[in-house]
Amino acid sequence: MKDTKRPIEKRSHNRLRVKDGLYAIINYKPAIFGQIVNISKDGMAVHYLSNGQQPKVSSELDIFIMDSNFYIEKIQINIISYFEIDDKSPFGFQKNRQRCFQFREMKSSQHFQLDYLLQNYTKKAMNESRRVNGIKS
């Protein structure tokens, strides 16, 4: 018999999908950066390419917007999970991976920048956009 229980949701805030151009540097040496898939006030998920070797675990990361001066530096994090994604990489020797992070304590300037990012560089959830337009879900 299959176990049909869903994992208990531990997030305090709903994750929001992001607009294109939002990236994170998830490791400094060697430098590894990836595209942010979703984000909230307490964490995010990032897709990146890997050569199969796990990079050294970093306790901080940076977030930036391509073609912009927006940059949040050295956010303290915990790594929640990492796994391979089924998508085929255009480069045979590299694999697509996803890493999920939980933000730790932030400076007030980092909170301010993250709030700005959430307001301006995320896509509204479907239920939210329907309510805004006066349509009930």
C-alpha positions as CSV (number, residue, x, y, z in Angstrom):
1,M,0.0,0.0,0.0
2,K,1.3,3.5,-0.9
3,D,1.9,6.0,1.8
4,T,-0.3,8.9,0.8
5,K,0.6,11.3,3.5
6,R,2.1,14.6,2.3
7,P,5.1,16.1,4.0
8,I,4.3,18.6,6.6
9,E,4.8,22.2,5.2
10,K,7.4,23.9,7.4
11,R,7.6,27.2,5.5
12,S,6.3,30.3,7.2
13,H,5.7,32.1,3.9
14,N,4.5,30.9,0.5
15,R,7.1,30.7,-2.2
16,L,6.5,33.0,-5.3
17,R,7.8,32.3,-8.8
18,V,10.3,34.9,-10.0
19,K,10.6,36.9,-13.2
20,D,13.4,36.0,-15.6
21,G,16.8,37.5,-14.8
22,L,17.0,36.7,-11.1
23,Y,20.1,34.8,-10.1
24,A,22.1,33.6,-7.0
25,I,25.8,32.9,-6.4
26,I,25.5,29.8,-4.3
27,N,29.2,29.1,-4.1
28,Y,32.2,31.4,-4.3
29,K,35.2,29.1,-4.9
30,P,34.7,27.7,-7.4
31,A,32.1,30.2,-8.4
32,I,28.7,28.6,-9.0
33,F,25.6,30.6,-9.9
34,G,22.1,29.6,-10.9
35,Q,18.7,30.9,-11.7
36,I,16.3,31.4,-8.8
37,V,13.1,29.5,-9.4
38,N,11.1,30.6,-6.4
39,I,11.6,32.8,-3.4
40,S,9.9,33.9,-0.1
41,K,10.9,35.9,2.9
42,D,12.4,32.8,4.5
43,G,14.0,30.9,1.6
44,M,14.4,30.1,-2.1
45,A,15.2,27.4,-4.7
46,V,17.9,27.7,-7.3
47,H,18.5,25.7,-10.5
48,Y,22.2,25.4,-11.6
49,L,24.5,23.2,-13.7
50,S,26.8,20.8,-12.0
51,N,29.6,18.6,-13.3
52,G,28.5,15.9,-11.0
53,Q,30.7,16.8,-8.1
54,Q,29.1,18.5,-5.1
55,P,30.7,21.9,-4.4
56,K,31.9,22.8,-0.9
57,V,29.0,23.8,1.2
58,S,28.8,27.6,1.7
59,S,27.0,29.2,4.6
60,E,26.1,32.3,2.6
61,L,25.0,33.4,-0.9
62,D,24.4,36.5,-3.0
63,I,21.3,37.4,-5.0
64,F,21.4,39.6,-8.1
65,I,19.3,40.8,-11.0
66,M,20.9,40.4,-14.4
67,D,21.3,43.8,-16.2
68,S,20.7,45.7,-13.0
69,N,22.6,47.2,-10.1
70,F,20.5,45.2,-7.7
71,Y,22.7,43.0,-5.5
72,I,22.1,41.4,-2.0
73,E,25.5,40.3,-0.6
74,K,26.3,37.5,1.8
75,I,22.9,36.3,3.0
76,Q,23.4,33.7,5.7
77,I,21.7,30.4,4.7
78,N,21.0,26.8,5.6
79,I,20.9,24.2,2.8
80,I,17.6,22.4,3.1
81,S,17.9,20.0,0.1
82,Y,19.7,19.4,-3.2
83,F,18.8,17.0,-6.0
84,E,19.2,16.3,-9.7
85,I,16.5,17.5,-12.0
86,D,15.4,15.3,-15.0
87,D,15.8,18.1,-17.5
88,K,18.5,17.4,-20.1
89,S,21.4,19.8,-20.0
90,P,22.6,21.0,-23.4
91,F,26.1,20.0,-22.2
92,G,26.4,16.3,-21.9
93,F,28.9,16.3,-19.0
94,Q,26.8,18.6,-16.8
95,K,23.7,17.9,-14.9
96,N,20.8,20.2,-13.9
97,R,20.4,20.4,-10.1
98,Q,18.2,22.2,-7.7
99,R,19.2,23.5,-4.3
100,C,16.8,24.8,-1.7
101,F,17.9,27.3,1.0
102,Q,16.5,28.7,4.2
103,F,17.5,32.2,5.0
104,R,19.0,32.7,8.5
105,E,19.2,36.0,10.4
106,M,19.6,38.9,8.0
107,K,20.7,42.5,8.4
108,S,18.0,45.1,8.2
109,S,19.4,46.3,4.8
110,Q,19.1,42.7,3.5
111,H,15.5,42.5,4.7
112,F,14.7,45.8,3.0
113,Q,16.3,44.6,-0.3
114,L,14.5,41.2,-0.1
115,D,11.1,43.0,0.4
116,Y,11.8,45.2,-2.6
117,L,12.7,42.1,-4.6
118,L,9.5,40.2,-3.6
119,Q,7.4,43.2,-4.5
120,N,9.0,43.9,-7.9
121,Y,10.5,40.7,-9.3
122,T,8.0,38.0,-8.5
123,K,5.0,36.8,-10.3
124,K,1.6,36.9,-8.5
125,A,0.2,33.5,-7.5
126,M,-2.9,32.5,-9.6
127,N,-5.3,32.7,-6.7
128,E,-3.9,36.2,-5.7
129,S,-4.3,37.6,-9.3
130,R,-7.9,36.3,-9.5
131,R,-8.8,38.0,-6.2
132,V,-7.2,41.3,-7.4
133,N,-9.3,41.2,-10.5
134,G,-12.5,40.6,-8.5
135,I,-12.9,37.0,-9.5
136,K,-13.3,34.5,-6.7
137,S,-11.2,31.3,-6.8
